[in-house]
Amino acid sequence: MKDKIWLSSPHMGHMEQVFVKEAFDTNWVAPLGPHVDGFEQDLARYTGAKHAAVLTSGTAAIHLALILLGVERGDEVICQSFTFSASANPIVYQGATPVFVDSERDTWNMCPQHLEQAIKDRLSKGKKVKAIIPVHLYGMPAKMQEIQTIATQYNIPIIEDAAEALGSSYQGKACGTFGELGVLSFNGNKIITTSGGGALIGNNEKQIIQARFLATQARDAAPHYQHSHIGYNYRMSNISAGIGRGQMIVLPNRVAQRRANFEWYRSQLSKAGFDFQPEASSSFSNRWLTALTIDPKETGYDREALRLALEKENIESRPLWKPMHMQPIFKEAPYYGEGIAEDLFDKGLCLPSGSNLKEDDLLRVKEVVSQLTSG
Ligand SMILES: *Cc1c(COP(=O)(O)O)cnc(C)c1O
């Protein structure tokens, strides 16, 4: 059996172990310490957000963002349907109801028209829409200008799920800095990783300080353990943050390599029926994953046939995210759309996209596609 080619695997640079060793040598082996502060500063500097709080996961960051915006039982939160479940699950942690909105074809992200339709309809039913969660899927910026205009008009804050989009920008500004709060993830498969971790970023210092407070069990200032809020254990460890600091050094290379993978696939696999995720001229995607749709009417085979053919060669690929409104757990949730996310899910596949792929790996993918086409 040939070596496994992963969809997206961790890719360490040279400094991660140095920072981790420093944490050991100074005994900062705790969910606080100089790397935690340093990583937060690195993220703020890189994204242009004024403040950052590093946490145990991107999911924790979304959860804290909802708490900071006062989302409670009985409220509603509008969320892009075409995403990973972690965008929506924290809405339910708060006892609130997710309302799902379809994607549009230009970016595959939240459709502004359906967003506005959803807001109008929910408000007309007397519901309290407390936040909007657009997602930059596979690193592709959503139509933030249109989404922001609508959010401002109805005075609803945006939580920007940029978990897949560190290194992406829209109209020259980093993804994650458009909403009132932005969310990043450093899970093992993301463009950079701390093995597991996430961050909440924003410009309002009070909110980020409050996020750090809630993430460390909400201890009031007192010599004894005194609590006037429900707390969480969501703070990132100094060890993980050390990995993060090392990864920040190589992030620009990782973005360049992922974009190079994308360009390689697009030029080498170009054919009728293969449509790669589009990028608008005002957008810059980190191309976290190379994603395309396969039209079986043109190719003679569907995305599942390609996925299985790749799997036979020990190559991991994956269908696009299954929309949340199609998930058994969310089948009761309201949905506004016209089936675009469903169609993308039907036809879409993510190809191996790690920044550590070798040309031989890419050629193995190409070979499978060629065989399928000629067979
Ligand atoms: C990975 C991811 C998350 C969750 O991040 P974790 O760090 O894994 O908790 C949230 N939203 C999207 C779109 C993601 O891809």
The ligand as a Gaussian input file, in Angstrom:
#p B3LYP/6-31G(d) Opt

LIG

0 1
 C      -12.999000      23.916000      12.778000
 C      -14.210000      24.767000      12.724000
 C      -14.839000      25.233000      13.885000
 C      -14.502000      24.774000      15.265000
 O      -13.203000      24.915000      15.669000
 P      -12.591000      23.907000      16.748000
 O      -11.301000      24.574000      17.114000
 O      -12.402000      22.593000      16.059000
 O      -13.524000      23.817000      17.895000
 C      -15.906000      26.101000      13.759000
 N      -16.356000      26.475000      12.552000
 C      -15.798000      26.028000      11.420000
 C      -16.344000      26.499000      10.125000
 C      -14.727000      25.144000      11.467000
 O      -14.206000      24.673000      10.333000

